[in-house]
C-alpha cells in the first residue's frame, strides 16, 4: 500500500504559478495534486495518458485545440482523452486547487526535468 500525506508532498513549479505534486500511485494510475495561482497559464500540451480530475477550490478554464473553452469549478470533474491537446488558465482571483488521475501512471512528466 502506498500512502502519501500532505507532509510528504514535494511540489514542483512546472511553469510560473503552477505547482504540481505527485501523490500515491499504482501500476495503472497515479494521482497528482495541483495548485494554480491567479493569472497562471498551463500552456497547450498533450500526453498519451488519460486524465481525469476534480477541482476542489477556484475555477479552472480549459482551452481545447479547437478553441472551445470549458470552465470547471469547485466539485466539478473532467476527463481528457490521451493525446487530446489542452491548455488551462486560472482567470480568477483565488488559487485553483485540485487533483488529477493519470492512466497509465504519469511518473516522469516534463516538469520534473
MDTraj code that builds the backbone (N, CA, C; nanometers):
import mdtraj as md
import numpy as np

residues = "UNK UNK UNK UNK UNK UNK UNK UNK UNK UNK UNK UNK UNK UNK UNK UNK UNK UNK UNK UNK UNK UNK UNK UNK UNK UNK UNK UNK UNK UNK UNK UNK UNK UNK UNK UNK UNK UNK UNK UNK UNK UNK UNK UNK UNK UNK UNK UNK UNK UNK UNK UNK UNK UNK UNK UNK UNK UNK UNK UNK UNK UNK UNK UNK UNK UNK UNK UNK UNK UNK UNK UNK UNK UNK UNK UNK UNK UNK UNK UNK UNK UNK UNK UNK UNK UNK UNK UNK UNK UNK UNK UNK UNK UNK UNK UNK UNK UNK UNK UNK UNK UNK UNK UNK UNK UNK UNK UNK UNK UNK UNK UNK UNK".split()
xyz = np.array([
    [0.0847, -0.1176, 0.0000],
    [0.0000, 0.0000, 0.0000],
    [0.0891, 0.1237, 0.0000],
    [0.0542, 0.2184, -0.0853],
    [0.1284, 0.3437, -0.0969],
    [0.0455, 0.4534, -0.0306],
    [0.1021, 0.5194, 0.0678],
    [0.0338, 0.6291, 0.1371],
    [0.1209, 0.7534, 0.1258],
    [0.0609, 0.8639, 0.0827],
    [0.1315, 0.9921, 0.0749],
    [0.0495, 1.0933, 0.1537],
    [0.1083, 1.1490, 0.2567],
    [0.0386, 1.2501, 0.3363],
    [0.0780, 1.3886, 0.2866],
    [0.0013, 1.4920, 0.3215],
    [0.0370, 1.6268, 0.2785],
    [0.1795, 1.6657, 0.3180],
    [0.2292, 1.6152, 0.4306],
    [0.3654, 1.6465, 0.4740],
    [0.4705, 1.5860, 0.3810],
    [0.4313, 1.4821, 0.3059],
    [0.5241, 1.4154, 0.2131],
    [0.5298, 1.4830, 0.0759],
    [0.4354, 1.5705, 0.0482],
    [0.4290, 1.6348, -0.0832],
    [0.5524, 1.7205, -0.1078],
    [0.6058, 1.7104, -0.2288],
    [0.7162, 1.7965, -0.2706],
    [0.6754, 1.8666, -0.3992],
    [0.6055, 1.9800, -0.3876],
    [0.5585, 2.0483, -0.5079],
    [0.6747, 2.0966, -0.5951],
    [0.6505, 2.0918, -0.7245],
    [0.7428, 2.1449, -0.8235],
    [0.6689, 2.2543, -0.8992],
    [0.7357, 2.3666, -0.9263],
    [0.6740, 2.4715, -1.0076],
    [0.6985, 2.4350, -1.1537],
    [0.5954, 2.3789, -1.2174],
    [0.6058, 2.3304, -1.3554],
    [0.6263, 2.4458, -1.4530],
    [0.5447, 2.5466, -1.4405],
    [0.5586, 2.6738, -1.5121],
    [0.5244, 2.7803, -1.4092],
    [0.5514, 2.9037, -1.4378],
    [0.5307, 3.0094, -1.3391],
    [0.3881, 3.0071, -1.2842],
    [0.3773, 2.9916, -1.1530],
    [0.2477, 2.9950, -1.0869],
    [0.1708, 2.8638, -1.0870],
    [0.2326, 2.7571, -1.1387],
    [0.1659, 2.6258, -1.1451],
    [0.2489, 2.5266, -1.0649],
    [0.1929, 2.4794, -0.9541],
    [0.2643, 2.3906, -0.8626],
    [0.2004, 2.2525, -0.8661],
    [0.2822, 2.1499, -0.8904],
    [0.2341, 2.0125, -0.9043],
    [0.3066, 1.9212, -0.8072],
    [0.2346, 1.8233, -0.7539],
    [0.2927, 1.7235, -0.6648],
    [0.2450, 1.5858, -0.7076],
    [0.3374, 1.4927, -0.7240],
    [0.2988, 1.3543, -0.7474],
    [0.2573, 1.2938, -0.6151],
    [0.1429, 1.2253, -0.6133],
    [0.0903, 1.1636, -0.4927],
    [0.0964, 1.0118, -0.5081],
    [0.0094, 0.9414, -0.4418],
    [0.0089, 0.7951, -0.4470],
    [-0.0205, 0.7456, -0.5880],
    [0.0325, 0.6294, -0.6183],
    [0.0083, 0.5705, -0.7492],
    [0.0249, 0.4205, -0.7467],
    [-0.0199, 0.3580, -0.8533],
    [-0.0096, 0.2135, -0.8679],
    [0.0427, 0.1782, -1.0052],
    [0.0174, 0.0555, -1.0472],
    [0.0654, 0.0076, -1.1769],
    [-0.0131, 0.0659, -1.2934],
    [-0.1389, 0.1079, -1.2706],
    [-0.2234, 0.1513, -1.3816],
    [-0.2712, 0.2955, -1.3730],
    [-0.2441, 0.3623, -1.2612],
    [-0.2860, 0.5015, -1.2477],
    [-0.2058, 0.5679, -1.1367],
    [-0.2063, 0.7031, -1.1373],
    [-0.1490, 0.7769, -1.0251],
    [-0.2205, 0.9102, -1.0085],
    [-0.1980, 0.9699, -0.8929],
    [-0.2605, 1.0966, -0.8577],
    [-0.1584, 1.2086, -0.8591],
    [-0.2055, 1.3261, -0.8966],
    [-0.1223, 1.4461, -0.8948],
    [-0.2069, 1.5587, -0.8367],
    [-0.1534, 1.6313, -0.7399],
    [-0.2210, 1.7494, -0.6838],
    [-0.1703, 1.8707, -0.7591],
    [-0.2591, 1.9656, -0.7852],
    [-0.2154, 2.0899, -0.8498],
    [-0.2687, 2.2102, -0.7761],
    [-0.1903, 2.3173, -0.7815],
    [-0.2331, 2.4482, -0.7331],
    [-0.1879, 2.5490, -0.8372],
    [-0.2835, 2.6249, -0.8896],
    [-0.2561, 2.7200, -0.9973],
    [-0.2931, 2.8592, -0.9480],
    [-0.1941, 2.9455, -0.9414],
    [-0.2136, 3.0806, -0.8895],
    [-0.2969, 3.1652, -0.9858],
    [-0.3634, 3.2707, -0.9340],
    [-0.4393, 3.3599, -1.0209],
    [-0.3516, 3.4139, -1.1343],
    [-0.4044, 3.4096, -1.2558],
    [-0.3333, 3.4588, -1.3728],
    [-0.2383, 3.3600, -1.4361],
    [-0.2128, 3.2467, -1.3726],
    [-0.1182, 3.1486, -1.4266],
    [-0.1822, 3.0674, -1.5397],
    [-0.0966, 3.0246, -1.6323],
    [-0.1411, 2.9506, -1.7501],
    [-0.0577, 2.8245, -1.7665],
    [-0.1256, 2.7123, -1.7860],
    [-0.0600, 2.5881, -1.8275],
    [-0.0666, 2.5894, -1.9799],
    [0.0479, 2.5988, -2.0489],
    [0.0456, 2.6099, -2.1940],
    [-0.0149, 2.4855, -2.2598],
    [-0.0596, 2.5028, -2.3843],
    [-0.1161, 2.3890, -2.4573],
    [-0.0146, 2.2758, -2.4621],
    [-0.0640, 2.1556, -2.4371],
    [0.0188, 2.0362, -2.4390],
    [-0.0718, 1.9148, -2.4561],
    [-0.0113, 1.8013, -2.4793],
    [-0.0848, 1.6751, -2.4797],
    [0.0078, 1.5684, -2.4244],
    [-0.0501, 1.4567, -2.3854],
    [0.0261, 1.3436, -2.3325],
    [-0.0550, 1.2184, -2.3621],
    [0.0103, 1.1035, -2.3660],
    [-0.0623, 0.9805, -2.4011],
    [-0.1553, 0.9311, -2.2903],
    [-0.1452, 0.9868, -2.1724],
    [-0.2234, 0.9411, -2.0580],
    [-0.3667, 0.9934, -2.0635],
    [-0.4642, 0.9088, -2.0259],
    [-0.5969, 0.9599, -1.9970],
    [-0.5850, 1.0420, -1.8694],
    [-0.6604, 1.1503, -1.8611],
    [-0.6534, 1.2389, -1.7446],
    [-0.7945, 1.2694, -1.6982],
    [-0.8225, 1.2394, -1.5726],
    [-0.9472, 1.2823, -1.5106],
    [-0.9102, 1.3679, -1.3909],
    [-0.9988, 1.4573, -1.3532],
    [-0.9648, 1.5455, -1.2428],
    [-1.0852, 1.5975, -1.1681],
    [-1.0554, 1.6575, -1.0539],
    [-1.1545, 1.7182, -0.9660],
    [-1.0998, 1.8528, -0.9206],
    [-1.1766, 1.9585, -0.9408],
    [-1.1399, 2.0899, -0.8885],
    [-1.1993, 2.1028, -0.7486],
    [-1.1144, 2.1347, -0.6519],
    [-1.1566, 2.1470, -0.5123],
    [-1.1861, 2.2933, -0.4780],
    [-1.1000, 2.3840, -0.5255],
    [-1.1164, 2.5277, -0.4986],
    [-1.0880, 2.6058, -0.6254],
    [-1.1583, 2.7163, -0.6430],
    [-1.1344, 2.8040, -0.7575],
    [-1.2026, 2.7550, -0.8839],
    [-1.1751, 2.8247, -0.9937],
    [-1.2305, 2.7871, -1.1241],
    [-1.1174, 2.7826, -1.2250],
    [-1.1067, 2.6696, -1.2953],
    [-1.0035, 2.6472, -1.3958],
    [-1.0692, 2.6474, -1.5329],
    [-1.0157, 2.7257, -1.6256],
    [-1.0683, 2.7300, -1.7617],
    [-0.9767, 2.6500, -1.8528],
    [-1.0326, 2.5441, -1.9131],
    [-0.9587, 2.4650, -2.0114],
    [-0.9815, 2.5258, -2.1480],
    [-0.8768, 2.5342, -2.2275],
    [-0.8849, 2.5799, -2.3654],
    [-0.8415, 2.4611, -2.4507],
    [-0.9327, 2.4134, -2.5355],
    [-0.9061, 2.2952, -2.6173],
    [-0.8493, 2.3349, -2.7526],
    [-0.7960, 2.2380, -2.8242],
    [-0.7278, 2.2637, -2.9510],
    [-0.8181, 2.3329, -3.0529],
    [-0.9489, 2.3072, -3.0475],
    [-1.0410, 2.3697, -3.1432],
    [-1.0852, 2.5089, -3.0987],
    [-1.0284, 2.5569, -2.9867],
    [-1.0628, 2.6900, -2.9362],
    [-1.1762, 2.6900, -2.8354],
    [-1.2432, 2.5769, -2.8182],
    [-1.3517, 2.5687, -2.7203],
    [-1.2955, 2.5890, -2.5800],
    [-1.3755, 2.6533, -2.4947],
    [-1.3348, 2.6780, -2.3565],
    [-1.4371, 2.6160, -2.2634],
    [-1.3872, 2.5549, -2.1538],
    [-1.4748, 2.4945, -2.0541],
    [-1.4278, 2.5374, -1.9166],
    [-1.5142, 2.6025, -1.8407],
    [-1.4824, 2.6424, -1.7036],
    [-1.5230, 2.5293, -1.6095],
    [-1.4315, 2.4941, -1.5185],
    [-1.4526, 2.3846, -1.4239],
    [-1.4356, 2.4421, -1.2835],
    [-1.5403, 2.4344, -1.2023],
    [-1.5373, 2.4943, -1.0699],
    [-1.5374, 2.3921, -0.9580],
    [-1.5452, 2.4399, -0.8344],
    [-1.5394, 2.3517, -0.7181],
    [-1.6427, 2.2389, -0.7258],
    [-1.5931, 2.1168, -0.7087],
    [-1.6794, 1.9992, -0.7145],
    [-1.6966, 1.9418, -0.8533],
    [-1.6588, 2.0174, -0.9573],
    [-1.6701, 1.9674, -1.0943],
    [-1.5576, 1.8692, -1.1249],
    [-1.5889, 1.7706, -1.2066],
    [-1.4893, 1.6753, -1.2545],
    [-1.4788, 1.6882, -1.4057],
    [-1.3692, 1.6376, -1.4601],
    [-1.3458, 1.6455, -1.6049],
    [-1.2653, 1.5248, -1.6488],
    [-1.2686, 1.4993, -1.7796],
    [-1.1917, 1.3896, -1.8377],
    [-1.1359, 1.4349, -1.9720],
    [-1.0080, 1.4051, -1.9931],
    [-0.9401, 1.4343, -2.1192],
    [-0.8852, 1.3029, -2.1731],
    [-0.9089, 1.2777, -2.3007],
    [-0.8577, 1.1567, -2.3642],
    [-0.7067, 1.1670, -2.3815],
    [-0.6388, 1.0554, -2.3820],
    [-0.4962, 1.0555, -2.4133],
    [-0.4740, 1.1178, -2.5501],
    [-0.3754, 1.2051, -2.5614],
    [-0.3446, 1.2714, -2.6875],
    [-0.4271, 1.3960, -2.7157],
    [-0.5258, 1.4283, -2.6305],
    [-0.6103, 1.5463, -2.6529],
    [-0.5360, 1.6725, -2.6082],
    [-0.5069, 1.7616, -2.7029],
    [-0.4353, 1.8856, -2.6717],
    [-0.5246, 1.9770, -2.5876],
    [-0.4634, 2.0393, -2.4855],
    [-0.5384, 2.1282, -2.3973],
    [-0.4434, 2.2230, -2.3255],
    [-0.4972, 2.3365, -2.2858],
    [-0.4287, 2.4335, -2.2007],
    [-0.5234, 2.4602, -2.0845],
    [-0.4728, 2.5244, -1.9796],
    [-0.5585, 2.5579, -1.8658],
    [-0.5151, 2.6932, -1.8099],
    [-0.6130, 2.7720, -1.7679],
    [-0.5853, 2.9059, -1.7184],
    [-0.6658, 2.9326, -1.5914],
    [-0.6027, 3.0000, -1.4970],
    [-0.6742, 3.0487, -1.3804],
    [-0.7040, 3.1954, -1.4057],
    [-0.8258, 3.2251, -1.4438],
    [-0.8673, 3.3619, -1.4735],
    [-0.9302, 3.4307, -1.3533],
    [-0.9348, 3.3611, -1.2410],
    [-0.9982, 3.4152, -1.1211],
    [-0.9006, 3.4868, -1.0300],
    [-0.9507, 3.5212, -0.9112],
    [-0.8735, 3.5958, -0.8112],
    [-0.8234, 3.5085, -0.6973],
    [-0.8495, 3.3787, -0.7028],
    [-0.8056, 3.2870, -0.5985],
    [-0.7349, 3.1677, -0.6622],
    [-0.6485, 3.1008, -0.5875],
    [-0.5813, 2.9830, -0.6432],
    [-0.6819, 2.8742, -0.6802],
    [-0.6469, 2.7970, -0.7814],
    [-0.7236, 2.6784, -0.8167],
    [-0.6481, 2.5592, -0.7593],
    [-0.7189, 2.4763, -0.6840],
    [-0.6594, 2.3580, -0.6232],
    [-0.7404, 2.2374, -0.6675],
    [-0.6708, 2.1303, -0.7024],
    [-0.7413, 2.0099, -0.7438],
    [-0.6499, 1.8902, -0.7508],
    [-0.7069, 1.7810, -0.7986],
    [-0.6361, 1.6547, -0.8095],
    [-0.6640, 1.5955, -0.9474],
    [-0.5574, 1.5452, -1.0119],
    [-0.5697, 1.4745, -1.1389],
    [-0.5342, 1.3282, -1.1200],
    [-0.5983, 1.2418, -1.1977],
    [-0.5651, 1.0997, -1.2049],
    [-0.5170, 1.0741, -1.3466],
    [-0.4018, 1.0081, -1.3597],
    [-0.3462, 0.9747, -1.4906],
    [-0.3397, 0.8235, -1.5068],
    [-0.3805, 0.7756, -1.6248],
    [-0.3705, 0.6340, -1.6568],
    [-0.3235, 0.6208, -1.8015],
    [-0.2147, 0.5483, -1.8263],
    [-0.1273, 0.4864, -1.7274],
    [-0.0595, 0.5935, -1.6419],
    [0.0107, 0.5518, -1.5357],
    [0.0712, 0.6494, -1.4451],
    [0.1624, 0.7467, -1.5191],
    [0.1552, 0.8703, -1.4791],
    [0.2433, 0.9746, -1.5332],
    [0.3502, 1.0005, -1.4273],
    [0.4546, 0.9202, -1.4314],
    [0.5570, 0.9265, -1.3287],
    [0.6776, 1.0092, -1.3695],
    [0.6884, 1.0456, -1.4967],
    [0.8050, 1.1218, -1.5426],
    [0.7639, 1.2370, -1.6334],
    [0.6709, 1.3225, -1.5857],
    [0.6282, 1.4348, -1.6699],
    [0.7420, 1.5316, -1.6983],
    [0.7277, 1.6062, -1.8061],
    [0.8291, 1.7026, -1.8484],
    [0.8685, 1.7977, -1.7361],
    [0.7736, 1.8357, -1.6507],
    [0.8018, 1.9340, -1.5472],
    [0.8953, 1.8824, -1.4393],
    [0.9256, 1.7533, -1.4373],
    [1.0192, 1.7020, -1.3375],
    [1.1629, 1.7192, -1.3812],
    [1.1888, 1.7460, -1.5085],
    [1.3261, 1.7578, -1.5600],
    [1.3961, 1.8818, -1.5086],
])
top = md.Topology()
chain = top.add_chain()
for i, resn in enumerate(residues, 1):
    res = top.add_residue(resn, chain, resSeq=i)
    for name in ("N", "CA", "C"):
        top.add_atom(name, md.element.get_by_symbol(name[0]), res)
traj = md.Trajectory(xyz[None], top)
